[in-house]
Amino acid sequence: MSWNFAGIIFDKDYHDSFPALLEGLEVQAAGSIEKLSFSDATRSENTATALGFFHNKTWLLDRLLPYNCAYEPGEEGRLDVLLARLSLDGKILNYIVDGLSGTYGFSLFDKGRRIHHWAIMPDKELCNEGSLILPTSEDQETREDIFWNTWEEFAGITFQELVRSKNPFLELYY
């Protein structure tokens, strides 16, 4: 199985203000209708935005929104600006995972600015800029490990633990 999902993890508790957070991210959503586990929310048939609070973090899953961060050297996207502003309240990790194409990327924000962004495709590194310059390698497994190690360190939980959890902590917003 190859994972294909994208999201944002906030090192802040927004669970009492999900609609305001979505508005701050310029996401149009009417309201939540059900709760799902992380595994259920990342299924390919889910096209809604999911928000939840788990493991002392606010989690957002969205198929398209995280791609609005720039993953080219020296570039800044619309979402970079919004997340930089929100990072005044705590660190933020924006990420994309496309196991089928072998594309992985993340942007880390803190204190009102993007402090690092990193992305790879199978044949090249797209960017590796900021205060946390990461090792580069031609070995695909090592490069994917850079992504997963960063993701798990920020999330405070391993991906496998999150996938196994049946906790329905994510609310879907349509």
Backbone torsions as a table, in degrees:
resi	resn	phi	psi	omega
1	MET	NA	136.3	179.5
2	SER	-112.9	128.2	-178.3
3	TRP	-80.6	142.6	175.8
4	ASN	-144.9	99.8	179.0
5	PHE	-158.0	168.5	-179.8
6	ALA	-147.9	154.1	-179.0
7	GLY	-170.4	-175.2	178.5
8	ILE	-138.0	133.7	175.7
9	ILE	-115.5	127.0	-179.3
10	PHE	-107.6	131.3	175.5
11	ASP	-85.2	54.3	-179.7
12	LYS	-157.6	148.9	178.3
13	ASP	-89.3	106.0	177.5
14	TYR	-105.6	10.8	-169.2
15	HIS	-62.4	-21.1	175.7
16	ASP	-89.7	-1.6	-177.0
17	SER	-139.9	38.8	179.0
18	PHE	-56.0	-46.0	179.5
19	PRO	-59.4	-39.2	178.8
20	ALA	-67.3	-37.9	177.4
21	LEU	-63.3	-45.9	178.2
22	LEU	-60.2	-41.3	178.0
23	GLU	-62.8	-42.1	178.4
24	GLY	-63.9	-24.8	177.5
25	LEU	-94.2	3.3	-179.9
26	GLU	61.3	38.1	177.5
27	VAL	-101.3	124.5	176.6
28	GLN	-84.8	116.3	178.5
29	ALA	-149.8	133.6	-176.7
30	ALA	-77.4	-42.6	-178.1
31	GLY	167.1	168.4	-176.9
32	SER	-86.9	150.4	-179.5
33	ILE	-127.7	-17.4	-179.8
34	GLU	-160.0	165.4	177.2
35	LYS	-115.8	142.7	-178.7
36	LEU	-135.2	159.2	170.9
37	SER	-76.9	168.2	177.6
38	PHE	-57.3	-46.9	180.0
39	SER	-58.5	-44.1	179.8
40	ASP	-67.8	-37.8	-178.1
41	ALA	-70.9	-23.7	179.7
42	THR	-91.3	1.8	177.7
43	ARG	-62.4	147.8	-174.4
44	SER	-61.9	-27.3	-179.4
45	GLU	-77.0	-11.5	178.0
46	ASN	-83.3	114.6	179.1
47	THR	-112.5	2.9	-179.8
48	ALA	-84.8	167.5	171.3
49	THR	-85.7	133.6	178.7
50	ALA	-115.6	136.9	178.7
51	LEU	-132.2	141.4	176.7
52	GLY	-164.8	168.0	177.4
53	PHE	-119.1	123.6	-176.5
54	PHE	-156.5	140.1	176.5
55	HIS	54.8	42.4	177.8
56	ASN	63.1	24.5	178.6
57	LYS	-135.3	154.2	169.6
58	THR	-95.6	129.1	-176.6
59	TRP	-112.8	135.1	174.0
60	LEU	-127.6	129.1	173.7
61	LEU	-117.5	133.7	180.0
62	ASP	-158.1	131.1	-176.5
63	ARG	-65.1	-29.2	-172.6
64	LEU	-115.4	-41.4	-172.2
65	LEU	-49.3	-48.3	-177.0
66	PRO	-62.3	-18.2	177.3
67	TYR	-74.4	-7.1	178.4
68	ASN	-81.3	-2.8	168.2
69	CYS	-80.6	150.1	179.6
70	ALA	-83.6	137.9	176.3
71	TYR	-124.2	36.0	173.8
72	GLU	-120.5	142.7	-179.8
73	PRO	-54.6	133.4	176.6
74	GLY	75.9	0.3	-177.0
75	GLU	-99.6	156.9	176.0
76	GLU	-137.9	131.1	179.8
77	GLY	-101.0	173.7	179.7
78	ARG	-55.7	-43.0	-178.1
79	LEU	-71.0	-31.0	176.1
80	ASP	-55.5	-44.0	-178.5
81	VAL	-65.0	-45.2	-179.5
82	LEU	-64.9	-43.6	-178.8
83	LEU	-70.7	-34.4	176.3
84	ALA	-59.7	-44.1	179.4
85	ARG	-62.6	-45.6	-179.7
86	LEU	-67.7	-23.9	-177.5
87	SER	-73.3	-3.3	172.1
88	LEU	-65.5	-21.9	179.8
89	ASP	-97.9	-1.3	-179.5
90	GLY	152.8	160.2	-178.7
91	LYS	-64.3	151.6	-178.5
92	ILE	-137.9	136.7	173.9
93	LEU	-119.1	116.1	172.9
94	ASN	-98.8	135.8	-176.5
95	TYR	-147.1	155.9	173.1
96	ILE	-131.6	140.5	179.0
97	VAL	-132.4	116.1	174.7
98	ASP	-131.9	84.4	-177.1
99	GLY	-62.7	-30.3	-179.5
100	LEU	-64.3	-45.4	-179.7
101	SER	-89.7	-11.0	-177.4
102	GLY	76.4	25.7	179.4
103	THR	-102.1	126.0	179.0
104	TYR	-135.6	143.1	177.6
105	GLY	-161.4	157.5	173.6
106	PHE	-152.2	155.9	171.9
107	SER	-129.5	133.6	-179.0
108	LEU	-113.2	131.6	-177.5
109	PHE	-122.3	145.1	177.1
110	ASP	-161.4	141.5	174.0
111	LYS	52.7	40.7	173.8
112	GLY	85.4	12.5	179.1
113	ARG	-152.6	159.3	173.4
114	ARG	-78.2	123.6	-178.2
115	ILE	-100.5	-15.7	175.1
116	HIS	-163.4	145.5	166.3
117	HIS	-142.1	143.8	-171.9
118	TRP	-148.8	136.7	177.0
119	ALA	-156.1	146.2	178.0
120	ILE	-134.1	155.3	166.3
121	MET	-124.7	166.8	-176.9
122	PRO	-54.6	-35.5	-174.0
123	ASP	-101.1	-3.8	-179.7
124	LYS	-164.4	160.9	171.6
125	GLU	-91.3	126.0	-179.1
126	LEU	-81.0	-42.4	178.5
127	CYS	-159.4	155.4	176.5
128	ASN	-160.6	76.8	-174.2
129	GLU	-125.1	143.4	172.6
130	GLY	128.1	-168.7	-173.3
131	SER	-75.0	-9.4	-177.4
132	LEU	-116.7	43.4	-175.7
133	ILE	-48.1	123.9	-173.9
134	LEU	-97.4	153.8	178.2
135	PRO	-61.4	147.4	176.5
136	THR	-108.7	154.0	-179.0
137	SER	-156.5	147.3	174.6
138	GLU	-80.4	-14.5	-178.3
139	ASP	-76.7	114.5	-176.1
140	GLN	-58.3	-41.9	-178.7
141	GLU	-62.3	-43.0	178.4
142	THR	-63.5	-40.0	179.6
143	ARG	-65.7	-42.0	176.2
144	GLU	-64.7	-36.4	177.9
145	ASP	-61.1	-36.5	177.0
146	ILE	-56.9	-45.8	179.2
147	PHE	-61.8	-55.7	-174.8
148	TRP	-63.1	-38.4	178.3
149	ASN	-64.2	-41.3	177.8
150	THR	-65.8	-46.0	-179.5
151	TRP	-59.5	-48.7	-176.9
152	GLU	-68.8	-35.4	177.4
153	GLU	-63.3	-43.4	179.7
154	PHE	-69.5	-44.7	-176.7
155	ALA	-68.4	-29.5	-177.9
156	GLY	77.5	14.2	179.4
157	ILE	-152.0	145.7	179.0
158	THR	-74.8	154.0	178.3
159	PHE	-59.7	-41.5	-179.6
160	GLN	-62.1	-41.8	177.9
161	GLU	-63.6	-41.2	-179.8
162	LEU	-65.4	-42.9	179.6
163	VAL	-65.2	-38.3	-179.8
164	ARG	-73.3	-23.5	-178.1
165	SER	-65.5	131.8	177.5
166	LYS	-97.5	6.9	-178.8
167	ASN	-62.7	116.7	179.2
168	PRO	-82.8	76.9	-174.7
169	PHE	-97.5	-10.0	-177.6
170	LEU	-98.3	129.5	175.5
171	GLU	-98.7	134.3	178.4
172	LEU	-87.3	132.4	177.8
173	TYR	-115.9	123.8	-179.6
174	TYR	-107.3	NA	NA
